[in-house]
Amino acid sequence: MRLDINKARVTWWSISAVIILVGIISMVISSFNPSIKAPLRPSLDFIGGTRLQFVRDCGKPGNCDQPIDINLVREVAKSQGLGDSSIQLISENGQENGITIRTKNLETEQRSNLQNALTEKIGVFDPQKNQIDSVGATLGKELFTSGILALIVSFVGITIYMAFRFQLDYALLAIVALFHDILVTTGVFSILGLVFGVEVDSLFIVALLTITGFSVNDTVVIYDRIRETIKLHPEQPIAEVVDDAVNQTLSRSINTTLTTLLTLTAIFLFGGETLHYFSLALIVGFIMGAYSSIFIASTLLIWWRERSQNYQVEPPVTSPES
């Protein structure tokens, strides 16, 4: 199978544009959502506060006969002075028998009062499944700042590396492809946060950094093959050079991505709650990384070289006339 990526480059760009646009719209909606107030639903890692998880004890007769009424939970929280808390139902064994409450920092007495009030209204909780996490607001801001700084430093480092190894236009187009992967991944998690209440934590920043490394590695392989082909065949049109380079590295890109995805899928399914969304972010990012390296970074290079005339076609060598 041979891909002719240049002929359909508008199609690849349109697909990416639609996906990114949907993600941006979701981030804007999330920013104006009073329960989120950010492009992505932040976890306690970033905003600080207390998160409480209570799960009903279904071993007690009649304790789980009725589903949990989230409005009743909100009323209880409001009566405890926690009316602005973020409240979600959580499922266990296919039934919504638990709740997660994210709110301001609570003292031990406040937590006990809230739990007792909820027990009276919705049933007895299983102490083995209850969870309470607290993070200071200062620590949350430091984690967020450090994460963003790490992303910026990685982008700058990648740009410098690509500029020295190849040329500046290679580096800038590789960064465009990286932004594509980051925007798609953050857009997907914005939608998940808006629709399903999925939160992003410090591991999400780690996932984004991992995605940038994976994506740029795939792009470097293709760009390296393009550079070598140009040296060997300087008279060949840039579109043909890029198509050849992509097809020569296609099997390597697909095999590497599929092998990695198998491991990530296993982590997603069996790695536990802590690694669940971390592995999902990597799955989305790695798929987009392979896609952008083949269909975005490569086609952008063709478009740029054709427009800027940086790609000079040398005339064929002919023997001197006798």
C-alpha positions as CSV (number, residue, x, y, z in Angstrom):
1,M,0.0,0.0,0.0
2,R,1.3,3.4,-1.0
3,L,0.0,6.7,0.5
4,D,-0.2,9.8,-1.6
5,I,-0.6,12.2,1.3
6,N,0.0,15.4,-0.7
7,K,-3.1,15.0,-2.9
8,A,-5.4,14.8,0.1
9,R,-3.6,17.3,2.3
10,V,-6.6,19.6,2.5
11,T,-8.6,16.6,3.8
12,W,-6.1,15.9,6.5
13,W,-6.0,19.5,7.5
14,S,-9.8,19.8,7.6
15,I,-10.1,16.7,9.8
16,S,-7.6,18.2,12.3
17,A,-9.3,21.6,12.2
18,V,-12.7,20.1,13.0
19,I,-11.4,18.1,15.9
20,I,-9.5,21.0,17.3
21,L,-12.4,23.4,16.8
22,V,-14.7,21.1,18.7
23,G,-12.2,20.9,21.5
24,I,-11.8,24.7,21.7
25,I,-15.5,25.2,21.8
26,S,-15.7,22.7,24.7
27,M,-12.9,24.6,26.5
28,V,-14.7,27.9,26.1
29,I,-18.0,26.4,27.4
30,S,-16.1,24.8,30.4
31,S,-14.5,28.2,31.2
32,F,-17.9,29.7,31.6
33,N,-19.4,26.7,33.4
34,P,-19.8,27.8,37.1
35,S,-18.8,24.4,38.4
36,I,-15.6,24.2,36.3
37,K,-14.4,27.8,35.6
38,A,-11.4,26.5,33.5
39,P,-10.8,25.1,30.0
40,L,-10.3,21.6,31.7
41,R,-11.9,20.4,34.8
42,P,-9.1,20.8,37.3
43,S,-8.5,18.3,40.1
44,L,-7.4,19.1,43.6
45,D,-3.8,18.9,42.5
46,F,-4.2,22.3,40.9
47,I,-6.9,24.2,42.8
48,G,-6.5,22.9,46.3
49,G,-9.4,21.9,48.6
50,T,-11.0,18.7,49.9
51,R,-12.4,15.9,47.9
52,L,-14.6,13.4,49.7
53,Q,-15.8,10.1,48.2
54,F,-18.6,8.2,50.0
55,V,-19.9,4.8,48.8
56,R,-23.0,3.2,50.3
57,D,-22.7,-0.1,52.1
58,C,-24.9,-2.3,50.0
59,G,-24.4,-5.2,52.4
60,K,-26.9,-3.7,54.7
61,P,-30.5,-4.6,53.9
62,G,-32.4,-1.9,52.1
63,N,-29.5,0.5,52.1
64,C,-29.1,0.6,48.3
65,D,-32.7,0.0,47.2
66,Q,-33.3,3.6,46.1
67,P,-30.9,5.4,43.7
68,I,-29.1,8.4,45.1
69,D,-30.8,11.7,44.5
70,I,-28.1,14.2,43.6
71,N,-30.5,17.1,44.3
72,L,-30.9,15.8,47.8
73,V,-27.1,15.6,48.2
74,R,-26.8,19.3,47.0
75,E,-29.4,20.3,49.6
76,V,-27.4,18.6,52.4
77,A,-24.2,20.3,51.2
78,K,-26.0,23.6,51.1
79,S,-27.2,23.1,54.6
80,Q,-23.6,22.6,55.7
81,G,-22.5,25.9,54.0
82,L,-21.1,24.0,51.0
83,G,-23.5,25.1,48.4
84,D,-20.8,25.9,45.8
85,S,-19.3,22.4,45.9
86,S,-18.9,20.2,42.8
87,I,-20.9,17.0,43.3
88,Q,-21.0,13.9,41.1
89,L,-22.5,10.5,41.4
90,I,-20.1,7.5,41.0
91,S,-21.0,4.1,39.8
92,E,-20.1,0.8,41.4
93,N,-21.1,-2.6,39.9
94,G,-23.3,-0.7,37.4
95,Q,-25.2,1.2,40.0
96,E,-24.8,4.8,41.2
97,N,-24.2,4.1,44.9
98,G,-21.6,6.6,45.6
99,I,-20.9,10.4,45.5
100,T,-17.9,12.5,45.1
101,I,-17.8,16.0,46.6
102,R,-15.1,18.5,45.7
103,T,-15.2,21.6,47.9
104,K,-13.1,24.1,49.9
105,N,-10.7,22.9,52.6
106,L,-12.6,21.3,55.4
107,E,-11.6,20.7,59.0
108,T,-12.1,17.2,60.6
109,E,-15.3,18.3,62.3
110,Q,-16.8,19.7,59.1
111,R,-16.1,16.5,57.3
112,S,-17.8,14.5,60.1
113,N,-20.8,16.7,60.1
114,L,-21.2,16.5,56.4
115,Q,-20.9,12.7,56.4
116,N,-23.4,12.3,59.2
117,A,-25.9,14.5,57.4
118,L,-25.5,12.6,54.2
119,T,-25.9,9.3,56.1
120,E,-29.2,10.4,57.5
121,K,-30.5,11.3,54.0
122,I,-29.2,8.7,51.6
123,G,-27.9,5.7,53.6
124,V,-25.0,4.2,55.5
125,F,-21.6,4.4,53.9
126,D,-19.0,1.7,53.7
127,P,-15.9,3.0,55.7
128,Q,-13.6,0.8,53.7
129,K,-14.5,2.6,50.5
130,N,-14.7,6.2,51.7
131,Q,-11.8,8.4,50.6
132,I,-10.8,11.9,51.7
133,D,-8.1,13.9,50.0
134,S,-6.9,17.4,50.8
135,V,-4.4,19.7,48.9
136,G,-3.4,23.2,49.8
137,A,-4.2,25.9,47.3
138,T,-0.5,27.1,47.3
139,L,0.7,23.6,46.4
140,G,-1.9,23.4,43.7
141,K,-0.7,26.6,42.1
142,E,2.9,25.5,42.3
143,L,2.1,22.2,40.5
144,F,0.2,24.0,37.8
145,T,2.9,26.6,37.2
146,S,5.7,23.9,37.2
147,G,3.7,21.8,34.7
148,I,3.2,24.7,32.3
149,L,6.8,25.8,32.6
150,A,7.9,22.2,31.8
151,L,5.8,22.2,28.7
152,I,7.2,25.6,27.5
153,V,10.8,24.5,28.2
154,S,10.2,21.2,26.3
155,F,8.9,23.1,23.3
156,V,11.8,25.5,23.3
157,G,14.3,22.6,23.6
158,I,12.6,20.7,20.7
159,T,12.7,23.9,18.5
160,I,16.4,24.4,19.2
161,Y,17.2,20.7,18.6
162,M,15.3,20.5,15.3
163,A,16.8,23.8,14.1
164,F,20.3,22.6,14.6
165,R,19.7,19.1,13.3
166,F,17.6,20.2,10.3
167,Q,16.6,23.7,9.4
168,L,14.5,26.4,11.1
169,D,11.4,25.7,9.0
170,Y,11.6,22.0,9.9
171,A,11.7,23.0,13.6
172,L,8.7,25.4,13.4
173,L,6.6,22.9,11.5
174,A,7.4,20.2,14.0
175,I,6.2,22.5,16.7
176,V,3.0,23.1,14.8
177,A,2.5,19.4,14.7
178,L,3.2,19.2,18.5
179,F,0.6,21.9,19.2
180,H,-1.8,19.9,17.1
181,D,-1.3,16.9,19.3
182,I,-1.6,18.9,22.6
183,L,-4.7,20.7,21.4
184,V,-6.5,17.5,20.4
185,T,-5.6,15.8,23.7
186,T,-6.7,18.7,25.8
187,G,-9.8,19.1,23.7
188,V,-10.8,15.5,24.2
189,F,-10.3,15.9,28.0
190,S,-12.2,19.1,28.0
191,I,-15.2,17.3,26.5
192,L,-14.8,14.4,28.9
193,G,-14.7,16.9,31.8
194,L,-17.8,18.7,30.5
195,V,-19.8,15.6,29.8
196,F,-18.6,13.0,32.3
197,G,-16.9,15.1,35.0
198,V,-13.4,13.8,34.2
199,E,-10.7,15.8,36.0
200,V,-7.1,16.4,35.0
201,D,-4.4,16.2,37.6
202,S,-0.6,16.5,37.7
203,L,-0.3,13.2,35.8
204,F,-2.0,14.8,32.8
205,I,0.9,17.3,32.5
206,V,3.2,14.3,32.6
207,A,1.2,12.7,29.8
208,L,1.4,15.9,27.7
209,L,5.2,15.9,28.1
210,T,5.4,12.2,27.1
211,I,3.2,12.9,24.1
212,T,5.5,15.7,22.9
213,G,8.5,13.4,23.1
214,F,6.8,10.6,21.2
215,S,5.4,12.8,18.5
216,V,8.6,14.7,17.8
217,N,10.5,11.4,17.6
218,D,8.2,10.2,14.8
219,T,8.5,13.5,13.0
220,V,12.3,13.4,13.2
221,V,12.4,10.0,11.6
222,I,10.3,11.2,8.6
223,Y,12.2,14.5,8.3
224,D,15.5,12.7,8.5
225,R,14.4,10.5,5.5
226,I,13.3,13.7,3.6
227,R,16.6,15.4,4.2
228,E,18.6,12.3,3.0
229,T,16.4,12.0,-0.1
230,I,16.9,15.6,-1.0
231,K,20.7,15.2,-0.8
232,L,20.5,12.1,-3.0
233,H,18.0,13.5,-5.5
234,P,18.0,17.3,-5.4
235,E,16.2,17.5,-8.7
236,Q,13.1,15.6,-7.4
237,P,10.0,17.7,-6.6
238,I,9.4,18.2,-2.9
239,A,6.0,16.6,-3.0
240,E,7.5,13.4,-4.4
241,V,10.3,13.5,-1.8
242,V,7.9,13.7,1.1
243,D,5.6,11.1,-0.2
244,D,8.5,8.7,-0.7
245,A,9.9,9.5,2.8
246,V,6.5,8.9,4.5
247,N,5.9,5.6,2.7
248,Q,9.4,4.4,3.5
249,T,8.9,5.0,7.2
250,L,5.1,4.2,7.3
251,S,5.5,0.6,8.5
252,R,7.9,1.7,11.3
253,S,5.5,4.4,12.5
254,I,2.5,2.1,12.5
255,N,4.3,-0.8,14.2
256,T,5.8,1.5,16.9
257,T,2.5,3.1,17.6
258,L,0.5,-0.1,17.7
259,T,3.0,-1.8,20.0
260,T,2.8,1.1,22.4
261,L,-1.0,1.3,22.3
262,L,-1.2,-2.4,23.3
263,T,0.6,-1.7,26.5
264,L,-1.3,1.5,27.2
265,T,-4.6,-0.2,26.6
266,A,-3.7,-2.9,29.1
267,I,-2.8,-0.1,31.6
268,F,-6.1,1.6,30.8
269,L,-8.1,-1.5,31.4
270,F,-6.3,-3.0,34.4
271,G,-4.0,-0.3,35.8
272,G,-6.5,1.0,38.4
273,E,-8.2,4.3,38.9
274,T,-5.0,6.3,39.4
275,L,-3.6,5.4,35.9
276,H,-6.9,5.2,34.1
277,Y,-7.1,8.7,32.6
278,F,-3.3,9.0,32.5
279,S,-3.1,6.1,30.1
280,L,-6.2,7.4,28.2
281,A,-4.4,10.7,27.6
282,L,-1.4,8.8,26.3
283,I,-3.6,6.7,24.0
284,V,-5.2,9.8,22.5
285,G,-1.9,11.7,22.2
286,F,0.1,8.8,20.7
287,I,-2.5,8.2,18.1
288,M,-2.6,11.9,17.2
289,G,1.3,12.0,17.3
290,A,1.5,9.3,14.6
291,Y,-1.3,11.0,12.6
292,S,0.3,14.5,12.8
293,S,3.8,13.2,11.9
294,I,2.4,11.5,8.7
295,F,-0.4,13.8,7.6
296,I,0.3,17.2,9.2
297,A,4.0,17.8,9.6
298,S,4.9,16.3,6.2
299,T,2.2,18.0,4.2
300,L,2.9,21.4,5.9
301,L,6.6,21.0,4.8
302,I,5.5,20.5,1.2
303,W,3.2,23.5,1.4
304,W,5.8,25.7,2.9
305,R,8.7,24.7,0.6
306,E,6.5,25.2,-2.5
307,R,5.4,28.7,-1.3
308,S,8.7,29.9,0.1
309,Q,10.9,28.6,-2.7
310,N,13.4,27.3,-0.1
311,Y,13.4,24.1,-2.0
312,Q,15.6,24.8,-5.0
313,V,15.3,22.3,-7.8
314,E,18.7,21.9,-9.5
315,P,18.8,21.4,-13.3
316,P,19.7,17.9,-14.5
317,V,23.3,17.3,-15.2
318,T,24.0,17.0,-19.0
319,S,27.2,16.0,-20.8
320,P,29.1,18.9,-22.5
321,E,28.7,19.1,-26.2
322,S,31.6,17.9,-28.2
